[in-house]
Amino acid sequence: MVLIRRQRVQFFTYHPPAECVSRLRTVVGSENMFSLSAWFPTQPVVGRVTDSSLRLRKRIGYRNDFQSYIYATIRPEAKGTVISGNIGMHRFAIVFMCVWLGFSVLMCGTLLIPSVRSLIAHPDKIQEETWMGIVVPLVLPLFGVGLVWFCRFLARNEDRFLAEFLIQTLDAKKCALINEYSTRSQWS
């Protein structure tokens, strides 16, 4: 399983953009904790839908900062609407994970190297600080990777769920992208 994966997606529907926005707003719950949909959840998807963009995630009964989101733009095309964007982890979660792992690697180098030198230089005088200087720097990055892996495991089917949600709600079809950098797609 890949920990960080942002999949580029594109959907096409024959409905005009205003109809797409209207359909999405009726079935997407609010992320605002002061709204009724947050206290009495009925919608399977929460997020924000504007006239030109959307941000959606699956409603879950627990907190998972590494769950999948879809960030997309809504734009008119000649015969309908194109919704294009990315499905993957929240951007803040990716930045946090990089900072956490970078800090843990820095700590690993700062604490592990002197502790290993001390252990090699004086194997008969092993102190408690020496073992802590070896164990903690190794556990810290393993905990970070393990946490992300577990949370992404919990969110393993959310990419497909969000794509199918858009397909069903908007009577859309998924488009094949010409290449990774293209904003145009081919549909039949």
KOLKEMI-165457 format. One record per residue: residue number from 1; residue in one letter; x, y, z of N, C-alpha, C in turn. Coordinates in steps of 0.05 Angstrom, whole numbers, plus 5000, padded with zeros to 4 digits. Example, Ala and Ser with C-alpha at 12.3 -4.5 7.8 and 13.67 -1.06 7.14 Angstrom:
BEGIN
+-----+----+------+------+------+-------+-------+-------+------+------+------+
:   i : aa : n.c1 : n.c2 : n.c3 : ca.c1 : ca.c2 : ca.c3 : c.c1 : c.c2 : c.c3 :
+-----+----+------+------+------+-------+-------+-------+------+------+------+
:   1 :  a : 5264 : 4886 : 5156 :  5246 :  4910 :  5156 : 5264 : 4934 : 5156 :
:   2 :  s : 5257 : 4955 : 5142 :  5273 :  4979 :  5143 : 5258 : 5001 : 5157 :
+-----+----+------+------+------+-------+-------+-------+------+------+------+
END
This chain:
BEGIN
+-----+----+------+------+------+-------+-------+-------+------+------+------+
:   i : aa : n.c1 : n.c2 : n.c3 : ca.c1 : ca.c2 : ca.c3 : c.c1 : c.c2 : c.c3 :
+-----+----+------+------+------+-------+-------+-------+------+------+------+
:   1 :  m : 5017 : 4977 : 5000 :  5000 :  5000 :  5000 : 5018 : 5025 : 5000 :
:   2 :  v : 5012 : 5043 : 4982 :  5027 :  5068 :  4981 : 5016 : 5088 : 5001 :
:   3 :  l : 5033 : 5099 : 5018 :  5024 :  5117 :  5039 : 5014 : 5143 : 5028 :
:   4 :  i : 5029 : 5155 : 5010 :  5021 :  5181 :  4998 : 5015 : 5176 : 4969 :
:   5 :  r : 4990 : 5179 : 4962 :  4982 :  5176 :  4934 : 4960 : 5196 : 4928 :
:   6 :  r : 4965 : 5213 : 4909 :  4944 :  5232 :  4900 : 4937 : 5224 : 4872 :
:   7 :  q : 4913 : 5216 : 4868 :  4904 :  5206 :  4842 : 4889 : 5228 : 4828 :
:   8 :  r : 4897 : 5234 : 4804 :  4883 :  5254 :  4787 : 4858 : 5241 : 4775 :
:   9 :  v : 4835 : 5255 : 4779 :  4810 :  5244 :  4768 : 4796 : 5266 : 4752 :
:  10 :  q : 4779 : 5256 : 4734 :  4763 :  5275 :  4719 : 4736 : 5261 : 4712 :
:  11 :  f : 4714 : 5275 : 4715 :  4688 :  5265 :  4710 : 4674 : 5284 : 4690 :
:  12 :  f : 4656 : 5272 : 4674 :  4640 :  5288 :  4656 : 4611 : 5281 : 4660 :
:  13 :  t : 4594 : 5301 : 4660 :  4565 :  5297 :  4662 : 4551 : 5316 : 4642 :
:  14 :  y : 4528 : 5308 : 4632 :  4513 :  5324 :  4614 : 4497 : 5346 : 4628 :
:  15 :  h : 4496 : 5346 : 4654 :  4482 :  5367 :  4669 : 4498 : 5393 : 4669 :
:  16 :  p : 4485 : 5416 : 4669 :  4500 :  5442 :  4670 : 4512 : 5445 : 4698 :
:  17 :  p : 4532 : 5462 : 4701 :  4545 :  5466 :  4727 : 4526 : 5473 : 4750 :
:  18 :  a : 4507 : 5490 : 4745 :  4488 :  5498 :  4766 : 4472 : 5474 : 4776 :
:  19 :  e : 4464 : 5456 : 4759 :  4450 :  5432 :  4767 : 4469 : 5413 : 4783 :
:  20 :  c : 4494 : 5411 : 4775 :  4513 :  5395 :  4790 : 4517 : 5406 : 4818 :
:  21 :  v : 4520 : 5432 : 4820 :  4524 :  5444 :  4847 : 4499 : 5440 : 4864 :
:  22 :  s : 4476 : 5443 : 4852 :  4451 :  5439 :  4866 : 4448 : 5411 : 4876 :
:  23 :  r : 4454 : 5391 : 4859 :  4452 :  5363 :  4867 : 4472 : 5357 : 4890 :
:  24 :  l : 4496 : 5367 : 4888 :  4516 :  5361 :  4908 : 4509 : 5374 : 4935 :
:  25 :  r : 4499 : 5399 : 4934 :  4492 :  5412 :  4959 : 4469 : 5398 : 4974 :
:  26 :  t : 4452 : 5385 : 4960 :  4429 :  5371 :  4973 : 4438 : 5345 : 4987 :
:  27 :  v : 4460 : 5333 : 4978 :  4468 :  5307 :  4989 : 4494 : 5308 : 5005 :
:  28 :  v : 4508 : 5332 : 5006 :  4533 :  5334 :  5020 : 4528 : 5349 : 5046 :
:  29 :  g : 4536 : 5336 : 5069 :  4533 :  5348 :  5095 : 4555 : 5369 : 5100 :
:  30 :  s : 4550 : 5386 : 5119 :  4569 :  5407 :  5126 : 4590 : 5396 : 5145 :
:  31 :  e : 4615 : 5406 : 5142 :  4636 :  5400 :  5160 : 4636 : 5417 : 5185 :
:  32 :  n : 4620 : 5438 : 5185 :  4618 :  5456 :  5207 : 4605 : 5442 : 5231 :
:  33 :  m : 4619 : 5442 : 5254 :  4609 :  5428 :  5277 : 4584 : 5441 : 5289 :
:  34 :  f : 4578 : 5466 : 5281 :  4555 :  5480 :  5291 : 4530 : 5476 : 5274 :
:  35 :  s : 4531 : 5460 : 5254 :  4508 :  5455 :  5237 : 4493 : 5430 : 5247 :
:  36 :  l : 4468 : 5428 : 5239 :  4452 :  5405 :  5247 : 4462 : 5379 : 5235 :
:  37 :  s : 4473 : 5380 : 5211 :  4483 :  5356 :  5198 : 4507 : 5344 : 5212 :
:  38 :  a : 4521 : 5361 : 5228 :  4544 :  5350 :  5243 : 4534 : 5335 : 5268 :
:  39 :  w : 4512 : 5344 : 5280 :  4502 :  5331 :  5304 : 4483 : 5308 : 5298 :
:  40 :  f : 4468 : 5310 : 5276 :  4449 :  5289 :  5268 : 4456 : 5281 : 5239 :
:  41 :  p : 4477 : 5265 : 5236 :  4487 :  5259 :  5209 : 4468 : 5241 : 5193 :
:  42 :  t : 4462 : 5249 : 5169 :  4446 :  5233 :  5151 : 4461 : 5228 : 5124 :
:  43 :  q : 4478 : 5247 : 5116 :  4492 :  5245 :  5091 : 4517 : 5229 : 5094 :
:  44 :  p : 4523 : 5212 : 5074 :  4548 :  5196 :  5076 : 4573 : 5211 : 5070 :
:  45 :  v : 4570 : 5235 : 5058 :  4593 :  5251 :  5050 : 4590 : 5279 : 5062 :
:  46 :  v : 4612 : 5290 : 5072 :  4613 :  5318 :  5082 : 4633 : 5333 : 5067 :
:  47 :  g : 4630 : 5360 : 5067 :  4649 :  5377 :  5053 : 4638 : 5404 : 5047 :
:  48 :  r : 4650 : 5416 : 5026 :  4643 :  5443 :  5018 : 4639 : 5443 : 4988 :
:  49 :  v : 4618 : 5454 : 4979 :  4612 :  5456 :  4950 : 4606 : 5486 : 4944 :
:  50 :  t : 4623 : 5497 : 4925 :  4618 :  5524 :  4916 : 4609 : 5522 : 4886 :
:  51 :  d : 4605 : 5545 : 4874 :  4597 :  5545 :  4846 : 4619 : 5535 : 4827 :
:  52 :  s : 4644 : 5536 : 4836 :  4666 :  5529 :  4818 : 4684 : 5507 : 4829 :
:  53 :  s : 4680 : 5499 : 4854 :  4698 :  5479 :  4865 : 4684 : 5462 : 4887 :
:  54 :  l : 4697 : 5441 : 4895 :  4687 :  5424 :  4916 : 4710 : 5411 : 4931 :
:  55 :  r : 4704 : 5405 : 4957 :  4722 :  5389 :  4974 : 4704 : 5370 : 4989 :
:  56 :  l : 4708 : 5345 : 4985 :  4690 :  5325 :  4997 : 4707 : 5303 : 5011 :
:  57 :  r : 4695 : 5291 : 5032 :  4707 :  5268 :  5045 : 4684 : 5251 : 5056 :
:  58 :  k : 4690 : 5225 : 5060 :  4670 :  5207 :  5070 : 4665 : 5213 : 5100 :
:  59 :  r : 4640 : 5212 : 5108 :  4634 :  5215 :  5136 : 4641 : 5190 : 5151 :
:  60 :  i : 4656 : 5192 : 5172 :  4664 :  5169 :  5189 : 4657 : 5176 : 5218 :
:  61 :  g : 4654 : 5156 : 5234 :  4647 :  5161 :  5262 : 4670 : 5164 : 5281 :
:  62 :  y : 4694 : 5169 : 5270 :  4718 :  5173 :  5286 : 4735 : 5193 : 5272 :
:  63 :  r : 4757 : 5200 : 5285 :  4775 :  5220 :  5272 : 4798 : 5205 : 5258 :
:  64 :  n : 4802 : 5213 : 5233 :  4824 :  5202 :  5217 : 4835 : 5225 : 5200 :
:  65 :  d : 4856 : 5237 : 5209 :  4868 :  5260 :  5195 : 4881 : 5252 : 5169 :
:  66 :  f : 4884 : 5226 : 5164 :  4897 :  5217 :  5139 : 4877 : 5204 : 5120 :
:  67 :  q : 4851 : 5210 : 5124 :  4831 :  5199 :  5105 : 4832 : 5213 : 5079 :
:  68 :  s : 4819 : 5202 : 5059 :  4819 :  5213 :  5032 : 4799 : 5236 : 5028 :
:  69 :  y : 4808 : 5256 : 5013 :  4791 :  5278 :  5005 : 4791 : 5279 : 4975 :
:  70 :  i : 4771 : 5292 : 4964 :  4772 :  5299 :  4935 : 4770 : 5329 : 4934 :
:  71 :  y : 4790 : 5341 : 4920 :  4791 :  5369 :  4914 : 4787 : 5371 : 4884 :
:  72 :  a : 4766 : 5386 : 4875 :  4761 :  5387 :  4847 : 4749 : 5414 : 4839 :
:  73 :  t : 4752 : 5421 : 4814 :  4739 :  5444 :  4802 : 4716 : 5436 : 4785 :
:  74 :  i : 4696 : 5453 : 4784 :  4672 :  5448 :  4767 : 4673 : 5469 : 4745 :
:  75 :  r : 4673 : 5460 : 4720 :  4674 :  5479 :  4699 : 4656 : 5470 : 4676 :
:  76 :  p : 4644 : 5489 : 4662 :  4626 :  5482 :  4640 : 4642 : 5473 : 4615 :
:  77 :  e : 4631 : 5455 : 4601 :  4641 :  5446 :  4575 : 4619 : 5449 : 4555 :
:  78 :  a : 4624 : 5443 : 4530 :  4605 :  5447 :  4508 : 4579 : 5432 : 4513 :
:  79 :  k : 4580 : 5408 : 4522 :  4555 :  5392 :  4525 : 4549 : 5385 : 4554 :
:  80 :  g : 4562 : 5398 : 4573 :  4556 :  5392 :  4601 : 4577 : 5404 : 4619 :
:  81 :  t : 4586 : 5388 : 4639 :  4604 :  5398 :  4659 : 4627 : 5378 : 4664 :
:  82 :  v : 4650 : 5389 : 4669 :  4673 :  5372 :  4675 : 4681 : 5378 : 4704 :
:  83 :  i : 4684 : 5357 : 4720 :  4694 :  5359 :  4747 : 4722 : 5346 : 4747 :
:  84 :  s : 4742 : 5362 : 4752 :  4770 :  5351 :  4752 : 4785 : 5359 : 4777 :
:  85 :  g : 4801 : 5341 : 4787 :  4816 :  5346 :  4811 : 4832 : 5323 : 4820 :
:  86 :  n : 4837 : 5322 : 4846 :  4854 :  5301 :  4858 : 4839 : 5288 : 4881 :
:  87 :  i : 4844 : 5262 : 4884 :  4834 :  5247 :  4907 : 4859 : 5238 : 4922 :
:  88 :  g : 4859 : 5243 : 4948 :  4882 :  5234 :  4965 : 4881 : 5246 : 4992 :
:  89 :  m : 4903 : 5244 : 5006 :  4904 :  5255 :  5033 : 4902 : 5285 : 5033 :
:  90 :  h : 4893 : 5296 : 5055 :  4891 :  5325 :  5059 : 4920 : 5337 : 5057 :
:  91 :  r : 4923 : 5360 : 5045 :  4949 :  5372 :  5041 : 4963 : 5377 : 5068 :
:  92 :  f : 4948 : 5386 : 5088 :  4960 :  5391 :  5114 : 4971 : 5365 : 5126 :
:  93 :  a : 4957 : 5343 : 5123 :  4967 :  5317 :  5133 : 4993 : 5309 : 5120 :
:  94 :  i : 4996 : 5314 : 5094 :  5020 :  5308 :  5080 : 5044 : 5325 : 5091 :
:  95 :  v : 5039 : 5351 : 5094 :  5060 :  5368 :  5105 : 5067 : 5360 : 5133 :
:  96 :  f : 5047 : 5354 : 5150 :  5052 :  5346 :  5178 : 5068 : 5321 : 5178 :
:  97 :  m : 5061 : 5302 : 5161 :  5076 :  5276 :  5161 : 5105 : 5281 : 5153 :
:  98 :  c : 5110 : 5298 : 5133 :  5138 :  5303 :  5124 : 5153 : 5317 : 5147 :
:  99 :  v : 5141 : 5336 : 5161 :  5154 :  5350 :  5183 : 5160 : 5330 : 5205 :
: 100 :  w : 5140 : 5313 : 5212 :  5144 :  5293 :  5233 : 5167 : 5274 : 5227 :
: 101 :  l : 5167 : 5263 : 5203 :  5187 :  5244 :  5196 : 5215 : 5258 : 5193 :
: 102 :  g : 5215 : 5283 : 5183 :  5240 :  5297 :  5181 : 5252 : 5303 : 5209 :
: 103 :  f : 5234 : 5311 : 5228 :  5243 :  5316 :  5255 : 5253 : 5290 : 5268 :
: 104 :  s : 5239 : 5268 : 5263 :  5247 :  5243 :  5275 : 5273 : 5233 : 5264 :
: 105 :  v : 5278 : 5237 : 5239 :  5304 :  5230 :  5227 : 5326 : 5247 : 5238 :
: 106 :  l : 5321 : 5273 : 5242 :  5340 :  5291 :  5254 : 5346 : 5283 : 5282 :
: 107 :  m : 5325 : 5276 : 5298 :  5329 :  5266 :  5325 : 5345 : 5240 : 5325 :
: 108 :  c : 5339 : 5223 : 5306 :  5352 :  5197 :  5304 : 5382 : 5202 : 5301 :
: 109 :  g : 5390 : 5219 : 5283 :  5418 :  5225 :  5279 : 5431 : 5238 : 5303 :
: 110 :  t : 5417 : 5257 : 5316 :  5428 :  5271 :  5338 : 5432 : 5254 : 5363 :
: 111 :  l : 5413 : 5236 : 5368 :  5415 :  5219 :  5392 : 5428 : 5192 : 5386 :
: 112 :  l : 5424 : 5181 : 5363 :  5433 :  5153 :  5358 : 5463 : 5152 : 5354 :
: 113 :  i : 5475 : 5170 : 5340 :  5504 :  5168 :  5334 : 5520 : 5170 : 5360 :
: 114 :  p : 5516 : 5190 : 5378 :  5532 :  5190 :  5402 : 5527 : 5166 : 5420 :
: 115 :  s : 5502 : 5156 : 5421 :  5496 :  5133 :  5437 : 5510 : 5108 : 5427 :
: 116 :  v : 5511 : 5104 : 5400 :  5524 :  5081 :  5389 : 5555 : 5084 : 5393 :
: 117 :  r : 5566 : 5108 : 5391 :  5594 :  5112 :  5396 : 5601 : 5105 : 5425 :
: 118 :  s : 5584 : 5114 : 5443 :  5588 :  5107 :  5471 : 5587 : 5078 : 5476 :
: 119 :  l : 5568 : 5064 : 5463 :  5565 :  5035 :  5467 : 5590 : 5020 : 5455 :
: 120 :  i : 5600 : 5030 : 5433 :  5624 :  5017 :  5421 : 5649 : 5023 : 5437 :
: 121 :  a : 5652 : 5048 : 5446 :  5676 :  5055 :  5461 : 5677 : 5042 : 5489 :
: 122 :  h : 5655 : 5039 : 5502 :  5654 :  5028 :  5529 : 5632 : 5007 : 5532 :
: 123 :  p : 5636 : 4984 : 5519 :  5615 :  4964 :  5521 : 5611 : 4952 : 5549 :
: 124 :  d : 5631 : 4955 : 5566 :  5628 :  4945 :  5593 : 5613 : 4965 : 5612 :
: 125 :  k : 5611 : 4990 : 5604 :  5598 :  5011 :  5620 : 5572 : 5020 : 5606 :
: 126 :  i : 5553 : 5003 : 5602 :  5528 :  5010 :  5589 : 5510 : 5024 : 5609 :
: 127 :  q : 5502 : 5048 : 5603 :  5485 :  5064 :  5620 : 5456 : 5064 : 5609 :
: 128 :  e : 5438 : 5072 : 5626 :  5409 :  5073 :  5618 : 5406 : 5094 : 5595 :
: 129 :  e : 5420 : 5116 : 5597 :  5418 :  5137 :  5576 : 5427 : 5127 : 5549 :
: 130 :  t : 5446 : 5108 : 5549 :  5456 :  5098 :  5524 : 5434 : 5082 : 5510 :
: 131 :  w : 5420 : 5065 : 5525 :  5399 :  5049 :  5512 : 5375 : 5067 : 5504 :
: 132 :  m : 5369 : 5087 : 5519 :  5348 :  5106 :  5512 : 5356 : 5122 : 5486 :
: 133 :  g : 5381 : 5128 : 5484 :  5391 :  5142 :  5461 : 5391 : 5124 : 5436 :
: 134 :  i : 5388 : 5098 : 5439 :  5386 :  5080 :  5416 : 5357 : 5073 : 5410 :
: 135 :  v : 5341 : 5068 : 5430 :  5314 :  5059 :  5426 : 5295 : 5081 : 5417 :
: 136 :  v : 5296 : 5104 : 5430 :  5278 :  5126 :  5424 : 5281 : 5136 : 5395 :
: 137 :  p : 5305 : 5141 : 5385 :  5307 :  5150 :  5358 : 5298 : 5130 : 5337 :
: 138 :  l : 5298 : 5104 : 5344 :  5288 :  5084 :  5325 : 5258 : 5081 : 5327 :
: 139 :  v : 5246 : 5085 : 5350 :  5217 :  5082 :  5354 : 5202 : 5106 : 5342 :
: 140 :  l : 5213 : 5130 : 5345 :  5199 :  5154 :  5336 : 5192 : 5153 : 5306 :
: 141 :  p : 5211 : 5147 : 5288 :  5202 :  5146 :  5259 : 5185 : 5122 : 5254 :
: 142 :  l : 5189 : 5100 : 5267 :  5172 :  5076 :  5263 : 5144 : 5082 : 5272 :
: 143 :  f : 5140 : 5097 : 5294 :  5113 :  5104 :  5303 : 5100 : 5122 : 5282 :
: 144 :  g : 5115 : 5141 : 5271 :  5103 :  5159 :  5251 : 5094 : 5144 : 5226 :
: 145 :  v : 5111 : 5126 : 5216 :  5104 :  5111 :  5192 : 5081 : 5092 : 5199 :
: 146 :  g : 5082 : 5079 : 5222 :  5061 :  5061 :  5230 : 5034 : 5075 : 5233 :
: 147 :  l : 5034 : 5099 : 5244 :  5009 :  5114 :  5247 : 4997 : 5121 : 5220 :
: 148 :  v : 5013 : 5130 : 5202 :  5003 :  5137 :  5175 : 4993 : 5112 : 5161 :
: 149 :  w : 5009 : 5090 : 5163 :  5001 :  5065 :  5150 : 4974 : 5055 : 5161 :
: 150 :  f : 4970 : 5056 : 5187 :  4945 :  5047 :  5199 : 4921 : 5065 : 5191 :
: 151 :  c : 4925 : 5091 : 5191 :  4904 :  5109 :  5183 : 4897 : 5106 : 5154 :
: 152 :  r : 4917 : 5103 : 5137 :  4912 :  5099 :  5108 : 4899 : 5072 : 5104 :
: 153 :  f : 4905 : 5052 : 5120 :  4891 :  5026 :  5119 : 4862 : 5029 : 5125 :
: 154 :  l : 4855 : 5046 : 5145 :  4827 :  5051 :  5152 : 4813 : 5065 : 5129 :
: 155 :  a : 4827 : 5081 : 5113 :  4816 :  5096 :  5091 : 4820 : 5083 : 5064 :
: 156 :  r : 4825 : 5057 : 5064 :  4834 :  5043 :  5040 : 4813 : 5044 : 5017 :
: 157 :  n : 4787 : 5045 : 5023 :  4767 :  5044 :  5001 : 4754 : 5071 : 4997 :
: 158 :  e : 4764 : 5092 : 5010 :  4751 :  5118 :  5007 : 4755 : 5131 : 4980 :
: 159 :  d : 4777 : 5126 : 4967 :  4781 :  5138 :  4940 : 4759 : 5128 : 4921 :
: 160 :  r : 4755 : 5102 : 4921 :  4734 :  5090 :  4904 : 4706 : 5100 : 4912 :
: 161 :  f : 4701 : 5102 : 4939 :  4675 :  5111 :  4949 : 4669 : 5139 : 4939 :
: 162 :  l : 4688 : 5157 : 4941 :  4684 :  5185 :  4932 : 4679 : 5187 : 4902 :
: 163 :  a : 4694 : 5172 : 4887 :  4690 :  5172 :  4857 : 4663 : 5161 : 4850 :
: 164 :  e : 4655 : 5139 : 4863 :  4628 :  5128 :  4857 : 4606 : 5146 : 4867 :
: 165 :  f : 4611 : 5161 : 4888 :  4591 :  5180 :  4898 : 4586 : 5202 : 4877 :
: 166 :  l : 4608 : 5212 : 4866 :  4604 :  5233 :  4845 : 4591 : 5222 : 4820 :
: 167 :  i : 4598 : 5198 : 4813 :  4586 :  5185 :  4789 : 4556 : 5181 : 4793 :
: 168 :  q : 4548 : 5172 : 4816 :  4520 :  5167 :  4821 : 4504 : 5193 : 4824 :
: 169 :  t : 4515 : 5212 : 4839 :  4501 :  5236 :  4845 : 4497 : 5253 : 4820 :
: 170 :  l : 4517 : 5254 : 4803 :  4516 :  5272 :  4780 : 4510 : 5258 : 4754 :
: 171 :  d : 4505 : 5232 : 4754 :  4501 :  5216 :  4730 : 4525 : 5220 : 4712 :
: 172 :  a : 4549 : 5219 : 4724 :  4573 :  5225 :  4709 : 4587 : 5200 : 4701 :
: 173 :  k : 4607 : 5203 : 4684 :  4625 :  5181 :  4678 : 4654 : 5191 : 4681 :
: 174 :  k : 4670 : 5172 : 4690 :  4698 :  5178 :  4694 : 4713 : 5180 : 4667 :
: 175 :  c : 4729 : 5200 : 4664 :  4743 :  5205 :  4639 : 4772 : 5195 : 4642 :
: 176 :  a : 4782 : 5185 : 4619 :  4811 :  5178 :  4618 : 4827 : 5202 : 4612 :
: 177 :  l : 4846 : 5208 : 4628 :  4863 :  5232 :  4623 : 4883 : 5226 : 4601 :
: 178 :  i : 4888 : 5247 : 4584 :  4908 :  5244 :  4563 : 4935 : 5240 : 4575 :
: 179 :  n : 4943 : 5257 : 4594 :  4968 :  5252 :  4609 : 4965 : 5266 : 4636 :
: 180 :  e : 4984 : 5263 : 4653 :  4982 :  5273 :  4680 : 4980 : 5303 : 4681 :
: 181 :  y : 4991 : 5318 : 4662 :  4992 :  5347 :  4663 : 4969 : 5360 : 4647 :
: 182 :  s : 4954 : 5344 : 4633 :  4933 :  5355 :  4616 : 4908 : 5362 : 4632 :
: 183 :  t : 4894 : 5383 : 4625 :  4868 :  5389 :  4637 : 4845 : 5379 : 4620 :
: 184 :  r : 4850 : 5372 : 4596 :  4830 :  5362 :  4578 : 4829 : 5332 : 4578 :
: 185 :  s : 4806 : 5320 : 4572 :  4803 :  5291 :  4573 : 4789 : 5282 : 4548 :
: 186 :  q : 4789 : 5256 : 4544 :  4775 :  5244 :  4522 : 4751 : 5228 : 4533 :
: 187 :  w : 4727 : 5235 : 4523 :  4704 :  5219 :  4531 : 4688 : 5214 : 4506 :
: 188 :  s : 4672 : 5193 : 4508 :  4656 :  5186 :  4484 : 4627 : 5193 : 4488 :
+-----+----+------+------+------+-------+-------+-------+------+------+------+
END
